[in-house]
Amino acid sequence: MKNESMEAYAKRMADRITLPDPVIVGLSFGGMMAIEIAKIIPVKKIILISSAKGKKELPPYFTVCRYIPFHKLLPLHAKGSRTKILFYILGAKNEDQKKYLQDNIRINNRTGFNTWAIDKVVRWNNTEAVPNLVHIHGNKDKLLPHRYVKVDHMIANGGHLLIVNQAKEVSALLQKLVPLY
């Protein structure tokens, strides 16, 4: 994966999808991957949560990182005082959420996934609009501020971790968007 492109990674993920016309839900980087997958296979619907639809919805500081790689200095370790920066940016509000975030950082750091994914987001050049897309976002997201994204459903007081902080509201919305048959 170290030198794999975002498109090649999306192709690997798309090859694993066996159901026709799936509904793909993607959170943050996963939303960007959902868009890349939808360019490869037909999908019934894409639901983005705390994500962006293309490079124009990424904040300007992401573009700066293409040329000056500040993103490589992020504290992508599971503990330490610099991790407080990540808690703030991602919206971890209590000890359970901080532990959840630390566990995810630790697991993904084992493979180098975090560093790879952040670099891919910074360099993402998508300008292609994909059909059947629904975008859910929080108005308090510090990583991908809502002023840069056009959304279909804005979650009040939702940060980047709104799936944790506003789980009931997001779940109810998902049930409306993807009714069980």
HELIX and SHEET records of a PDB file:
HELIX    1   1 MET A    6  ASP A   15  1                                  10    
HELIX    2   2 PHE A   29  ALA A   38  1                                  10    
HELIX    3   3 LYS A   55  GLU A   57  5                                   3    
HELIX    4   4 PRO A   60  TYR A   67  1                                   8    
HELIX    5   5 PHE A   70  LEU A   73  5                                   4    
HELIX    6   6 THR A   83  LEU A   90  1                                   8    
HELIX    7   7 GLU A   95  ASN A  109  1                                  15    
HELIX    8   8 PHE A  113  VAL A  122  1                                  10    
HELIX    9   9 HIS A  146  TYR A  148  5                                   3    
HELIX   10  10 LEU A  162  ASN A  165  1                                   4    
HELIX   11  11 ALA A  167  LEU A  177  1                                  11    
SHEET    1   A 4 VAL A  23  LEU A  27  0                                        
SHEET    2   A 4 LYS A  45  ILE A  49  1                                        
SHEET    3   A 4 LEU A 133  GLY A 138  1                                        
SHEET    4   A 4 HIS A 153  ILE A 155  1                                        
END                                                                             
